[in-house]
């Protein structure tokens, strides 16, 4: 299962890295972020800090999108400086509480 997850993460990372502009990179970041959320929940986390899932309801013409952050302050990767604080923390993925 882990190798399949790694392949998904690598592919998503490559798409973000090859994006020709910031808007394309943001579109490619959404599925990568979704895959990271799955991995964070699926496998145990190490360390003391929790990882928080945030949601922006306005991203992608109102479809919404999620991302992970180690902090508790909203820093929206889909809008950057234009709407940096758009979104809310919707879940905390605590260290050591993943599934094996």
Biopython code that builds the backbone (N, CA, C, O; Angstrom):
import numpy as np
from Bio.PDB.StructureBuilder import StructureBuilder

atoms = [
    (1, "UNK", "N", (0.820, -1.190, 0.000)),
    (1, "UNK", "CA", (0.000, 0.000, 0.000)),
    (1, "UNK", "C", (0.864, 1.253, 0.000)),
    (1, "UNK", "O", (0.562, 2.224, -0.695)),
    (2, "UNK", "N", (1.956, 1.229, 0.794)),
    (2, "UNK", "CA", (2.814, 2.400, 0.883)),
    (2, "UNK", "C", (3.425, 2.753, -0.476)),
    (2, "UNK", "O", (3.512, 3.932, -0.820)),
    (3, "UNK", "N", (3.845, 1.765, -1.242)),
    (3, "UNK", "CA", (4.474, 2.045, -2.537)),
    (3, "UNK", "C", (3.491, 2.726, -3.487)),
    (3, "UNK", "O", (3.885, 3.598, -4.261)),
    (4, "UNK", "N", (2.240, 2.346, -3.436)),
    (4, "UNK", "CA", (1.230, 3.016, -4.251)),
    (4, "UNK", "C", (1.051, 4.468, -3.822)),
    (4, "UNK", "O", (0.909, 5.358, -4.660)),
    (5, "UNK", "N", (1.059, 4.697, -2.525)),
    (5, "UNK", "CA", (0.945, 6.062, -2.012)),
    (5, "UNK", "C", (2.159, 6.900, -2.411)),
    (5, "UNK", "O", (2.017, 8.066, -2.777)),
    (6, "UNK", "N", (3.350, 6.307, -2.340)),
    (6, "UNK", "CA", (4.571, 7.013, -2.726)),
    (6, "UNK", "C", (4.517, 7.405, -4.200)),
    (6, "UNK", "O", (4.883, 8.521, -4.566)),
    (7, "UNK", "N", (4.061, 6.488, -5.036)),
    (7, "UNK", "CA", (3.948, 6.772, -6.464)),
    (7, "UNK", "C", (3.007, 7.948, -6.716)),
    (7, "UNK", "O", (3.307, 8.824, -7.528)),
    (8, "UNK", "N", (1.881, 7.967, -6.028)),
    (8, "UNK", "CA", (0.922, 9.060, -6.158)),
    (8, "UNK", "C", (1.536, 10.379, -5.719)),
    (8, "UNK", "O", (1.370, 11.393, -6.398)),
    (9, "UNK", "N", (2.243, 10.382, -4.595)),
    (9, "UNK", "CA", (2.873, 11.592, -4.090)),
    (9, "UNK", "C", (3.984, 12.090, -5.021)),
    (9, "UNK", "O", (4.109, 13.290, -5.263)),
    (10, "UNK", "N", (4.787, 11.158, -5.539)),
    (10, "UNK", "CA", (5.851, 11.544, -6.467)),
    (10, "UNK", "C", (5.279, 12.154, -7.736)),
    (10, "UNK", "O", (5.763, 13.179, -8.214)),
    (11, "UNK", "N", (4.252, 11.522, -8.278)),
    (11, "UNK", "CA", (3.629, 12.017, -9.503)),
    (11, "UNK", "C", (3.041, 13.412, -9.286)),
    (11, "UNK", "O", (3.220, 14.306, -10.113)),
    (12, "UNK", "N", (2.344, 13.584, -8.177)),
    (12, "UNK", "CA", (1.764, 14.886, -7.869)),
    (12, "UNK", "C", (2.817, 15.958, -7.663)),
    (12, "UNK", "O", (2.649, 17.095, -8.104)),
    (13, "UNK", "N", (3.895, 15.600, -6.998)),
    (13, "UNK", "CA", (4.990, 16.547, -6.765)),
    (13, "UNK", "C", (5.633, 16.972, -8.081)),
    (13, "UNK", "O", (5.947, 18.147, -8.273)),
    (14, "UNK", "N", (5.824, 16.027, -8.974)),
    (14, "UNK", "CA", (6.412, 16.341, -10.277)),
    (14, "UNK", "C", (5.508, 17.274, -11.082)),
    (14, "UNK", "O", (6.000, 18.178, -11.758)),
    (15, "UNK", "N", (4.202, 17.066, -11.018)),
    (15, "UNK", "CA", (3.272, 17.938, -11.739)),
    (15, "UNK", "C", (3.320, 19.364, -11.210)),
    (15, "UNK", "O", (3.283, 20.316, -11.989)),
    (16, "UNK", "N", (3.403, 19.520, -9.897)),
    (16, "UNK", "CA", (3.508, 20.854, -9.317)),
    (16, "UNK", "C", (4.826, 21.499, -9.764)),
    (16, "UNK", "O", (4.847, 22.664, -10.162)),
    (17, "UNK", "N", (5.920, 20.738, -9.696)),
    (17, "UNK", "CA", (7.230, 21.272, -10.048)),
    (17, "UNK", "C", (7.315, 21.670, -11.527)),
    (17, "UNK", "O", (8.011, 22.628, -11.864)),
    (18, "UNK", "N", (6.629, 20.961, -12.394)),
    (18, "UNK", "CA", (6.685, 21.241, -13.840)),
    (18, "UNK", "C", (5.659, 22.272, -14.294)),
    (18, "UNK", "O", (5.646, 22.647, -15.466)),
    (19, "UNK", "N", (4.820, 22.726, -13.413)),
    (19, "UNK", "CA", (3.781, 23.691, -13.789)),
    (19, "UNK", "C", (4.431, 24.954, -14.368)),
    (19, "UNK", "O", (5.412, 25.461, -13.823)),
    (20, "UNK", "N", (3.878, 25.449, -15.469)),
    (20, "UNK", "CA", (4.491, 26.606, -16.130)),
    (20, "UNK", "C", (4.244, 27.949, -15.430)),
    (20, "UNK", "O", (4.937, 28.929, -15.705)),
    (21, "UNK", "N", (3.262, 27.992, -14.529)),
    (21, "UNK", "CA", (2.961, 29.240, -13.830)),
    (21, "UNK", "C", (2.293, 28.914, -12.499)),
    (21, "UNK", "O", (1.945, 27.765, -12.227)),
    (22, "UNK", "N", (2.120, 29.944, -11.675)),
    (22, "UNK", "CA", (1.590, 29.737, -10.320)),
    (22, "UNK", "C", (0.156, 29.218, -10.329)),
    (22, "UNK", "O", (-0.198, 28.392, -9.489)),
    (23, "UNK", "N", (-0.669, 29.679, -11.250)),
    (23, "UNK", "CA", (-2.053, 29.196, -11.298)),
    (23, "UNK", "C", (-2.103, 27.709, -11.636)),
    (23, "UNK", "O", (-2.894, 26.968, -11.053)),
    (24, "UNK", "N", (-1.273, 27.273, -12.565)),
    (24, "UNK", "CA", (-1.192, 25.845, -12.914)),
    (24, "UNK", "C", (-0.669, 25.041, -11.728)),
    (24, "UNK", "O", (-1.164, 23.951, -11.442)),
    (25, "UNK", "N", (0.327, 25.581, -11.044)),
    (25, "UNK", "CA", (0.880, 24.892, -9.872)),
    (25, "UNK", "C", (-0.185, 24.724, -8.792)),
    (25, "UNK", "O", (-0.253, 23.684, -8.136)),
    (26, "UNK", "N", (-1.010, 25.743, -8.610)),
    (26, "UNK", "CA", (-2.076, 25.648, -7.606)),
    (26, "UNK", "C", (-3.098, 24.586, -7.991)),
    (26, "UNK", "O", (-3.588, 23.859, -7.126)),
    (27, "UNK", "N", (-3.425, 24.486, -9.275)),
    (27, "UNK", "CA", (-4.358, 23.435, -9.723)),
    (27, "UNK", "C", (-3.769, 22.048, -9.492)),
    (27, "UNK", "O", (-4.483, 21.128, -9.091)),
    (28, "UNK", "N", (-2.473, 21.894, -9.741)),
    (28, "UNK", "CA", (-1.814, 20.598, -9.538)),
    (28, "UNK", "C", (-1.606, 20.293, -8.057)),
    (28, "UNK", "O", (-1.517, 19.129, -7.666)),
    (29, "UNK", "N", (-1.529, 21.333, -7.239)),
    (29, "UNK", "CA", (-1.329, 21.142, -5.804)),
    (29, "UNK", "C", (-2.544, 20.503, -5.142)),
    (29, "UNK", "O", (-2.394, 19.753, -4.178)),
    (30, "UNK", "N", (-3.734, 20.784, -5.638)),
    (30, "UNK", "CA", (-4.958, 20.272, -5.006)),
    (30, "UNK", "C", (-4.984, 18.737, -4.918)),
    (30, "UNK", "O", (-5.208, 18.211, -3.828)),
    (31, "UNK", "N", (-4.765, 17.995, -6.022)),
    (31, "UNK", "CA", (-4.758, 16.528, -5.880)),
    (31, "UNK", "C", (-3.576, 16.017, -5.056)),
    (31, "UNK", "O", (-3.695, 15.006, -4.364)),
    (32, "UNK", "N", (-2.438, 16.707, -5.127)),
    (32, "UNK", "CA", (-1.304, 16.326, -4.287)),
    (32, "UNK", "C", (-1.659, 16.511, -2.820)),
    (32, "UNK", "O", (-1.367, 15.648, -1.992)),
    (33, "UNK", "N", (-2.277, 17.615, -2.504)),
    (33, "UNK", "CA", (-2.697, 17.876, -1.134)),
    (33, "UNK", "C", (-3.691, 16.820, -0.647)),
    (33, "UNK", "O", (-3.594, 16.349, 0.486)),
    (34, "UNK", "N", (-4.640, 16.450, -1.498)),
    (34, "UNK", "CA", (-5.603, 15.397, -1.130)),
    (34, "UNK", "C", (-4.881, 14.087, -0.830)),
    (34, "UNK", "O", (-5.232, 13.388, 0.120)),
    (35, "UNK", "N", (-3.874, 13.752, -1.636)),
    (35, "UNK", "CA", (-3.102, 12.526, -1.411)),
    (35, "UNK", "C", (-2.318, 12.611, -0.104)),
    (35, "UNK", "O", (-2.220, 11.623, 0.624)),
    (36, "UNK", "N", (-1.763, 13.773, 0.196)),
    (36, "UNK", "CA", (-1.035, 13.948, 1.457)),
    (36, "UNK", "C", (-1.954, 13.801, 2.664)),
    (36, "UNK", "O", (-1.555, 13.252, 3.691)),
    (37, "UNK", "N", (-3.164, 14.286, 2.540)),
    (37, "UNK", "CA", (-4.139, 14.156, 3.632)),
    (37, "UNK", "C", (-4.441, 12.683, 3.885)),
    (37, "UNK", "O", (-4.501, 12.247, 5.035)),
    (38, "UNK", "N", (-4.630, 11.924, 2.822)),
    (38, "UNK", "CA", (-4.884, 10.484, 2.949)),
    (38, "UNK", "C", (-3.705, 9.804, 3.643)),
    (38, "UNK", "O", (-3.898, 9.008, 4.562)),
    (39, "UNK", "N", (-2.489, 10.115, 3.205)),
    (39, "UNK", "CA", (-1.294, 9.501, 3.792)),
    (39, "UNK", "C", (-1.147, 9.887, 5.268)),
    (39, "UNK", "O", (-0.818, 9.039, 6.098)),
    (40, "UNK", "N", (-1.386, 11.144, 5.594)),
    (40, "UNK", "CA", (-1.272, 11.589, 6.988)),
    (40, "UNK", "C", (-2.244, 10.844, 7.898)),
    (40, "UNK", "O", (-1.920, 10.543, 9.047)),
    (41, "UNK", "N", (-3.426, 10.551, 7.386)),
    (41, "UNK", "CA", (-4.425, 9.827, 8.187)),
    (41, "UNK", "C", (-4.158, 8.326, 8.216)),
    (41, "UNK", "O", (-4.472, 7.652, 9.197)),
    (42, "UNK", "N", (-3.586, 7.815, 7.154)),
    (42, "UNK", "CA", (-3.410, 6.375, 6.992)),
    (42, "UNK", "C", (-2.239, 5.817, 7.811)),
    (42, "UNK", "O", (-2.296, 4.694, 8.312)),
    (43, "UNK", "N", (-1.181, 6.621, 7.935)),
    (43, "UNK", "CA", (0.040, 6.149, 8.587)),
    (43, "UNK", "C", (0.301, 6.945, 9.856)),
    (43, "UNK", "O", (-0.045, 8.122, 9.944)),
    (44, "UNK", "N", (0.901, 6.310, 10.812)),
    (44, "UNK", "CA", (1.237, 6.993, 12.066)),
    (44, "UNK", "C", (2.208, 8.125, 11.798)),
    (44, "UNK", "O", (3.115, 8.004, 10.974)),
    (45, "UNK", "N", (2.010, 9.215, 12.495)),
    (45, "UNK", "CA", (2.893, 10.360, 12.395)),
    (45, "UNK", "C", (3.899, 10.311, 13.520)),
    (45, "UNK", "O", (3.594, 9.831, 14.612)),
    (46, "UNK", "N", (5.091, 10.803, 13.263)),
    (46, "UNK", "CA", (6.084, 10.865, 14.334)),
    (46, "UNK", "C", (6.228, 12.310, 14.795)),
    (46, "UNK", "O", (5.800, 13.237, 14.107)),
    (47, "UNK", "N", (6.815, 12.486, 15.927)),
    (47, "UNK", "CA", (7.025, 13.834, 16.446)),
    (47, "UNK", "C", (5.926, 14.247, 17.396)),
    (47, "UNK", "O", (5.006, 13.484, 17.690)),
    (48, "UNK", "N", (6.044, 15.460, 17.864)),
    (48, "UNK", "CA", (5.118, 15.982, 18.862)),
    (48, "UNK", "C", (4.013, 16.849, 18.267)),
    (48, "UNK", "O", (2.918, 16.930, 18.824)),
    (49, "UNK", "N", (4.294, 17.494, 17.145)),
    (49, "UNK", "CA", (3.346, 18.452, 16.582)),
    (49, "UNK", "C", (2.260, 17.758, 15.761)),
    (49, "UNK", "O", (2.519, 16.791, 15.043)),
    (50, "UNK", "N", (1.066, 18.265, 15.885)),
    (50, "UNK", "CA", (-0.039, 17.765, 15.071)),
    (50, "UNK", "C", (0.020, 18.415, 13.685)),
    (50, "UNK", "O", (0.655, 19.453, 13.498)),
    (51, "UNK", "N", (-0.632, 17.805, 12.751)),
    (51, "UNK", "CA", (-0.796, 18.367, 11.418)),
    (51, "UNK", "C", (-2.268, 18.730, 11.286)),
    (51, "UNK", "O", (-3.147, 17.928, 11.601)),
    (52, "UNK", "N", (-2.523, 19.939, 10.819)),
    (52, "UNK", "CA", (-3.890, 20.435, 10.715)),
    (52, "UNK", "C", (-4.344, 20.481, 9.263)),
    (52, "UNK", "O", (-3.583, 20.852, 8.369)),
    (53, "UNK", "N", (-5.596, 20.099, 9.047)),
    (53, "UNK", "CA", (-6.190, 20.180, 7.710)),
    (53, "UNK", "C", (-7.050, 21.435, 7.657)),
    (53, "UNK", "O", (-7.872, 21.688, 8.538)),
    (54, "UNK", "N", (-6.842, 22.206, 6.611)),
    (54, "UNK", "CA", (-7.596, 23.430, 6.379)),
    (54, "UNK", "C", (-8.447, 23.269, 5.129)),
    (54, "UNK", "O", (-8.147, 22.449, 4.262)),
    (55, "UNK", "N", (-9.505, 24.055, 5.045)),
    (55, "UNK", "CA", (-10.395, 24.011, 3.888)),
    (55, "UNK", "C", (-10.721, 25.431, 3.443)),
    (55, "UNK", "O", (-11.056, 26.291, 4.257)),
    (56, "UNK", "N", (-10.616, 25.661, 2.132)),
    (56, "UNK", "CA", (-11.034, 26.922, 1.532)),
    (56, "UNK", "C", (-12.246, 26.622, 0.659)),
    (56, "UNK", "O", (-12.113, 25.929, -0.349)),
    (57, "UNK", "N", (-13.407, 27.118, 1.015)),
    (57, "UNK", "CA", (-14.615, 26.821, 0.246)),
    (57, "UNK", "C", (-14.668, 27.550, -1.096)),
    (57, "UNK", "O", (-15.453, 27.168, -1.963)),
    (58, "UNK", "N", (-13.856, 28.584, -1.286)),
    (58, "UNK", "CA", (-13.915, 29.389, -2.504)),
    (58, "UNK", "C", (-12.986, 28.892, -3.610)),
    (58, "UNK", "O", (-13.148, 29.281, -4.766)),
    (59, "UNK", "N", (-12.030, 28.052, -3.277)),
    (59, "UNK", "CA", (-11.057, 27.594, -4.275)),
    (59, "UNK", "C", (-11.757, 26.879, -5.432)),
    (59, "UNK", "O", (-12.759, 26.186, -5.255)),
    (60, "UNK", "N", (-11.194, 27.075, -6.601)),
    (60, "UNK", "CA", (-11.665, 26.396, -7.810)),
    (60, "UNK", "C", (-13.159, 26.618, -8.062)),
    (60, "UNK", "O", (-13.945, 25.681, -8.198)),
    (61, "UNK", "N", (-13.505, 27.902, -8.116)),
    (61, "UNK", "CA", (-14.870, 28.316, -8.448)),
    (61, "UNK", "C", (-15.920, 27.729, -7.509)),
    (61, "UNK", "O", (-16.992, 27.306, -7.943)),
    (62, "UNK", "N", (-15.601, 27.711, -6.233)),
    (62, "UNK", "CA", (-16.552, 27.254, -5.227)),
    (62, "UNK", "C", (-16.574, 25.761, -4.976)),
    (62, "UNK", "O", (-17.370, 25.290, -4.164)),
    (63, "UNK", "N", (-15.719, 25.000, -5.652)),
    (63, "UNK", "CA", (-15.647, 23.553, -5.393)),
    (63, "UNK", "C", (-14.947, 23.281, -4.062)),
    (63, "UNK", "O", (-15.215, 22.282, -3.394)),
    (64, "UNK", "N", (-14.049, 24.187, -3.696)),
    (64, "UNK", "CA", (-13.316, 24.044, -2.441)),
    (64, "UNK", "C", (-12.075, 23.187, -2.591)),
    (64, "UNK", "O", (-11.953, 22.401, -3.531)),
    (65, "UNK", "N", (-11.161, 23.348, -1.655)),
    (65, "UNK", "CA", (-9.924, 22.567, -1.645)),
    (65, "UNK", "C", (-9.336, 22.580, -0.241)),
    (65, "UNK", "O", (-9.559, 23.507, 0.538)),
    (66, "UNK", "N", (-8.585, 21.538, 0.060)),
    (66, "UNK", "CA", (-7.974, 21.371, 1.370)),
    (66, "UNK", "C", (-6.460, 21.395, 1.271)),
    (66, "UNK", "O", (-5.895, 21.218, 0.192)),
    (67, "UNK", "N", (-5.805, 21.616, 2.406)),
    (67, "UNK", "CA", (-4.356, 21.529, 2.502)),
    (67, "UNK", "C", (-3.983, 21.245, 3.943)),
    (67, "UNK", "O", (-4.790, 21.421, 4.856)),
    (68, "UNK", "N", (-2.744, 20.800, 4.136)),
    (68, "UNK", "CA", (-2.212, 20.518, 5.469)),
    (68, "UNK", "C", (-1.241, 21.610, 5.877)),
    (68, "UNK", "O", (-0.578, 22.224, 5.042)),
    (69, "UNK", "N", (-1.174, 21.839, 7.191)),
    (69, "UNK", "CA", (-0.234, 22.803, 7.744)),
    (69, "UNK", "C", (0.167, 22.359, 9.140)),
    (69, "UNK", "O", (-0.624, 21.764, 9.872)),
    (70, "UNK", "N", (1.396, 22.654, 9.492)),
    (70, "UNK", "CA", (1.865, 22.370, 10.842)),
    (70, "UNK", "C", (1.413, 23.410, 11.841)),
    (70, "UNK", "O", (1.506, 23.189, 13.048)),
    (71, "UNK", "N", (0.925, 24.538, 11.362)),
    (71, "UNK", "CA", (0.474, 25.607, 12.240)),
    (71, "UNK", "C", (-1.031, 25.639, 12.370)),
    (71, "UNK", "O", (-1.738, 24.793, 11.821)),
    (72, "UNK", "N", (-1.510, 26.622, 13.103)),
    (72, "UNK", "CA", (-2.956, 26.766, 13.298)),
    (72, "UNK", "C", (-3.508, 28.001, 12.600)),
    (72, "UNK", "O", (-4.716, 28.235, 12.618)),
    (73, "UNK", "N", (-2.643, 28.784, 11.992)),
    (73, "UNK", "CA", (-3.071, 29.998, 11.310)),
    (73, "UNK", "C", (-3.308, 29.696, 9.828)),
    (73, "UNK", "O", (-2.531, 28.976, 9.201)),
    (74, "UNK", "N", (-4.385, 30.251, 9.279)),
    (74, "UNK", "CA", (-4.721, 30.041, 7.870)),
    (74, "UNK", "C", (-3.691, 30.727, 6.989)),
    (74, "UNK", "O", (-3.437, 31.923, 7.131)),
    (75, "UNK", "N", (-3.099, 29.963, 6.077)),
    (75, "UNK", "CA", (-2.178, 30.465, 5.063)),
    (75, "UNK", "C", (-2.548, 29.754, 3.756)),
    (75, "UNK", "O", (-1.950, 28.742, 3.391)),
    (76, "UNK", "N", (-3.529, 30.300, 3.075)),
    (76, "UNK", "CA", (-4.156, 29.664, 1.915)),
    (76, "UNK", "C", (-3.201, 29.551, 0.726)),
    (76, "UNK", "O", (-2.793, 30.572, 0.172)),
    (77, "UNK", "N", (-2.838, 28.338, 0.324)),
    (77, "UNK", "CA", (-1.925, 28.166, -0.810)),
    (77, "UNK", "C", (-2.606, 28.345, -2.165)),
    (77, "UNK", "O", (-1.925, 28.469, -3.183)),
    (78, "UNK", "N", (-3.915, 28.361, -2.192)),
    (78, "UNK", "CA", (-4.635, 28.449, -3.456)),
    (78, "UNK", "C", (-4.814, 29.889, -3.916)),
    (78, "UNK", "O", (-4.978, 30.141, -5.110)),
    (79, "UNK", "N", (-4.786, 30.826, -2.994)),
    (79, "UNK", "CA", (-4.955, 32.229, -3.350)),
    (79, "UNK", "C", (-3.741, 33.082, -3.014)),
    (79, "UNK", "O", (-3.636, 34.219, -3.475)),
    (80, "UNK", "N", (-2.833, 32.553, -2.226)),
    (80, "UNK", "CA", (-1.649, 33.318, -1.870)),
    (80, "UNK", "C", (-2.000, 34.641, -1.214)),
    (80, "UNK", "O", (-2.922, 34.710, -0.401)),
    (81, "UNK", "N", (-1.271, 35.688, -1.563)),
    (81, "UNK", "CA", (-1.442, 36.997, -0.930)),
    (81, "UNK", "C", (-2.819, 37.605, -1.190)),
    (81, "UNK", "O", (-3.287, 38.430, -0.405)),
    (82, "UNK", "N", (-3.469, 37.209, -2.278)),
    (82, "UNK", "CA", (-4.788, 37.784, -2.587)),
    (82, "UNK", "C", (-5.813, 37.476, -1.509)),
    (82, "UNK", "O", (-6.612, 38.338, -1.142)),
    (83, "UNK", "N", (-5.795, 36.250, -1.000)),
    (83, "UNK", "CA", (-6.759, 35.844, 0.040)),
    (83, "UNK", "C", (-6.071, 34.874, 0.992)),
    (83, "UNK", "O", (-6.542, 33.757, 1.206)),
    (84, "UNK", "N", (-4.977, 35.305, 1.546)),
    (84, "UNK", "CA", (-4.131, 34.459, 2.380)),
    (84, "UNK", "C", (-4.871, 33.833, 3.555)),
    (84, "UNK", "O", (-4.539, 32.724, 3.974)),
    (85, "UNK", "N", (-5.852, 34.518, 4.083)),
    (85, "UNK", "CA", (-6.547, 34.029, 5.280)),
    (85, "UNK", "C", (-7.921, 33.445, 4.985)),
    (85, "UNK", "O", (-8.725, 33.259, 5.899)),
    (86, "UNK", "N", (-8.197, 33.154, 3.712)),
    (86, "UNK", "CA", (-9.474, 32.541, 3.354)),
    (86, "UNK", "C", (-9.420, 31.052, 3.683)),
    (86, "UNK", "O", (-8.559, 30.332, 3.175)),
    (87, "UNK", "N", (-10.317, 30.599, 4.514)),
    (87, "UNK", "CA", (-10.372, 29.192, 4.885)),
    (87, "UNK", "C", (-10.459, 29.031, 6.383)),
    (87, "UNK", "O", (-10.448, 30.003, 7.139)),
    (88, "UNK", "N", (-10.546, 27.784, 6.792)),
    (88, "UNK", "CA", (-10.605, 27.492, 8.217)),
    (88, "UNK", "C", (-10.013, 26.126, 8.498)),
    (88, "UNK", "O", (-10.004, 25.244, 7.640)),
    (89, "UNK", "N", (-9.515, 25.966, 9.728)),
    (89, "UNK", "CA", (-9.011, 24.670, 10.152)),
    (89, "UNK", "C", (-10.225, 23.781, 10.411)),
    (89, "UNK", "O", (-11.130, 24.159, 11.154)),
    (90, "UNK", "N", (-10.240, 22.604, 9.798)),
    (90, "UNK", "CA", (-11.391, 21.715, 9.929)),
    (90, "UNK", "C", (-11.072, 20.403, 10.641)),
    (90, "UNK", "O", (-11.977, 19.658, 11.019)),
    (91, "UNK", "N", (-9.785, 20.126, 10.820)),
    (91, "UNK", "CA", (-9.430, 18.843, 11.438)),
    (91, "UNK", "C", (-7.980, 18.880, 11.878)),
    (91, "UNK", "O", (-7.144, 19.520, 11.240)),
    (92, "UNK", "N", (-7.687, 18.194, 12.963)),
    (92, "UNK", "CA", (-6.312, 17.986, 13.403)),
    (92, "UNK", "C", (-6.008, 16.502, 13.319)),
    (92, "UNK", "O", (-6.742, 15.668, 13.848)),
    (93, "UNK", "N", (-4.915, 16.192, 12.646)),
    (93, "UNK", "CA", (-4.446, 14.813, 12.553)),
    (93, "UNK", "C", (-3.325, 14.698, 13.582)),
    (93, "UNK", "O", (-2.213, 15.176, 13.358)),
    (94, "UNK", "N", (-3.627, 14.062, 14.704)),
    (94, "UNK", "CA", (-2.685, 13.994, 15.827)),
    (94, "UNK", "C", (-1.575, 12.988, 15.552)),
    (94, "UNK", "O", (-1.816, 11.970, 14.903)),
    (95, "UNK", "N", (-0.359, 13.256, 16.037)),
    (95, "UNK", "CA", (0.749, 12.319, 15.866)),
    (95, "UNK", "C", (0.436, 10.958, 16.457)),
    (95, "UNK", "O", (-0.147, 10.857, 17.537)),
    (96, "UNK", "N", (0.829, 9.912, 15.741)),
    (96, "UNK", "CA", (0.676, 8.556, 16.256)),
    (96, "UNK", "C", (-0.714, 7.977, 16.199)),
    (96, "UNK", "O", (-0.954, 6.907, 16.757)),
    (97, "UNK", "N", (-1.652, 8.657, 15.533)),
    (97, "UNK", "CA", (-3.010, 8.140, 15.492)),
    (97, "UNK", "C", (-3.444, 7.678, 14.105)),
    (97, "UNK", "O", (-4.640, 7.601, 13.826)),
    (98, "UNK", "N", (-2.485, 7.371, 13.234)),
    (98, "UNK", "CA", (-2.829, 6.868, 11.904)),
    (98, "UNK", "C", (-3.225, 5.407, 11.963)),
    (98, "UNK", "O", (-3.166, 4.773, 13.017)),
    (99, "UNK", "N", (-3.627, 4.885, 10.825)),
    (99, "UNK", "CA", (-3.994, 3.466, 10.721)),
    (99, "UNK", "C", (-2.847, 2.735, 10.041)),
    (99, "UNK", "O", (-2.141, 3.317, 9.217)),
    (100, "UNK", "N", (-2.660, 1.485, 10.374)),
    (100, "UNK", "CA", (-1.614, 0.671, 9.727)),
    (100, "UNK", "C", (-2.251, -0.385, 8.873)),
    (100, "UNK", "O", (-1.549, -1.176, 8.242)),
]
sb = StructureBuilder()
sb.init_structure("model")
sb.init_model(0)
sb.init_chain("A")
sb.init_seg("    ")
for serial, (resi, resn, name, xyz) in enumerate(atoms, 1):
    if name == "N":
        sb.init_residue(resn, " ", resi, " ")
    sb.init_atom(name, np.array(xyz, "f"), 0.0, 1.0, " ", f" {name:<3s}", serial, name[0])
structure = sb.get_structure()
